[in-house]
């Protein structure tokens, strides 16, 4: 039971950090939210008793990739890029619709157990 509570707390932090990466207008803040998201992923690995993957996640992604990303952003200047007034345009609406279709197909496949394949009459039972 305490493991489930910890999982849901870390999952909520992970989802909020992912949304912070996507919807934040400041590039540096987005990189810091990405760092938080990588940290929560490492906690998930530790909870699954995969300590090597958790440490590799922290060292490789959080320690190297995000720091390199922040270095490049600071070197080039965080004000680069064109300003966007609204993210709600035709292309993004199409991408949202396609994402929902993909989510529906994957959800249906998971809940209908079509991923594992159908059982057959010719498959021998275990002896």
C-alpha positions as CSV (number, residue, x, y, z in Angstrom):
1,X,0.0,0.0,0.0
2,X,2.7,2.6,0.7
3,X,4.3,1.6,-2.6
4,X,1.1,2.5,-4.4
5,X,0.8,5.9,-2.7
6,X,4.5,6.7,-3.6
7,X,3.8,5.6,-7.2
8,X,0.8,7.9,-7.5
9,X,2.6,10.8,-6.0
10,X,5.6,10.4,-8.3
11,X,3.3,9.8,-11.3
12,X,1.5,13.0,-10.6
13,X,4.8,14.9,-10.3
14,X,5.9,13.3,-13.6
15,X,2.8,14.3,-15.4
16,X,2.9,17.9,-14.1
17,X,6.6,18.1,-15.1
18,X,5.8,16.8,-18.6
19,X,3.1,19.4,-19.0
20,X,5.5,22.0,-17.7
21,X,8.0,21.0,-20.5
22,X,5.3,21.3,-23.1
23,X,3.4,24.5,-22.1
24,X,6.2,26.6,-20.6
25,X,7.3,29.6,-22.8
26,X,10.7,29.9,-21.2
27,X,13.3,27.5,-22.6
28,X,15.3,27.3,-19.4
29,X,12.3,26.5,-17.3
30,X,11.3,23.8,-19.8
31,X,14.7,22.3,-19.5
32,X,14.4,22.3,-15.7
33,X,11.0,20.6,-15.9
34,X,12.6,18.1,-18.2
35,X,15.2,17.5,-15.6
36,X,12.5,16.9,-13.0
37,X,10.8,14.5,-15.4
38,X,14.0,12.5,-15.8
39,X,14.3,12.4,-12.1
40,X,10.9,11.0,-11.6
41,X,11.6,8.4,-14.3
42,X,14.7,7.4,-12.3
43,X,12.5,7.0,-9.2
44,X,10.2,4.7,-11.2
45,X,13.2,2.6,-12.1
46,X,14.3,2.4,-8.4
47,X,10.7,1.4,-7.5
48,X,10.9,-1.4,-10.1
49,X,14.2,-2.6,-8.4
50,X,16.2,-1.6,-11.5
51,X,18.9,0.3,-9.7
52,X,21.3,0.3,-12.6
53,X,18.8,1.9,-15.0
54,X,17.9,4.5,-12.4
55,X,21.5,5.5,-11.9
56,X,22.1,5.5,-15.6
57,X,19.0,7.6,-16.1
58,X,20.3,10.2,-13.6
59,X,23.9,10.2,-14.9
60,X,23.3,10.1,-18.6
61,X,20.1,12.0,-19.1
62,X,19.9,14.3,-16.1
63,X,23.6,14.7,-15.7
64,X,24.7,15.1,-19.3
65,X,21.9,15.6,-21.8
66,X,20.0,18.3,-19.9
67,X,23.2,20.1,-18.8
68,X,24.4,20.1,-22.4
69,X,21.0,21.4,-23.5
70,X,21.1,24.2,-21.0
71,X,24.7,25.0,-22.0
72,X,23.6,25.4,-25.7
73,X,20.6,27.4,-24.8
74,X,22.7,29.8,-22.6
75,X,25.4,30.0,-25.3
76,X,23.0,30.8,-28.1
77,X,20.7,32.9,-26.0
78,X,17.3,31.9,-24.7
79,X,15.5,34.6,-26.7
80,X,16.0,32.9,-30.0
81,X,13.0,31.7,-31.9
82,X,9.9,33.3,-33.3
83,X,7.1,34.4,-30.9
84,X,3.9,32.4,-31.1
85,X,0.6,34.1,-30.4
86,X,-1.5,31.0,-30.2
87,X,-0.7,27.4,-30.4
88,X,-4.3,26.6,-31.4
89,X,-4.1,26.4,-35.2
90,X,-5.2,24.0,-37.8
91,X,-2.1,21.8,-37.8
92,X,-2.1,21.4,-34.1
93,X,-5.8,20.6,-34.0
94,X,-5.1,17.9,-36.6
95,X,-2.2,16.5,-34.5
96,X,-4.4,16.5,-31.4
97,X,-7.1,14.6,-33.3
98,X,-4.6,12.1,-34.6
99,X,-3.2,11.7,-31.1
100,X,-6.6,10.9,-29.7
101,X,-7.2,8.3,-32.5
102,X,-3.8,6.7,-31.6
103,X,-4.7,6.7,-27.9
104,X,-8.1,5.1,-28.7
105,X,-6.5,2.4,-30.8
106,X,-3.8,1.6,-28.2
107,X,-6.3,1.7,-25.3
108,X,-8.7,-0.6,-27.2
109,X,-5.8,-3.0,-28.0
110,X,-4.7,-3.1,-24.4
111,X,-8.2,-3.5,-22.9
112,X,-9.3,-6.1,-25.4
113,X,-6.1,-8.1,-25.0
114,X,-5.3,-8.2,-28.7
115,X,-1.7,-7.4,-28.0
116,X,-1.1,-10.9,-26.6
117,X,-2.8,-12.6,-29.5
118,X,-5.9,-14.7,-29.5
119,X,-5.9,-18.2,-28.0
120,X,-6.3,-21.0,-30.5
121,X,-7.9,-24.4,-30.3
122,X,-4.8,-26.0,-31.8
123,X,-2.6,-24.8,-28.9
124,X,-1.9,-27.7,-26.6
125,X,-2.6,-27.2,-23.0
126,X,0.2,-27.4,-20.6
127,X,1.1,-30.9,-19.5
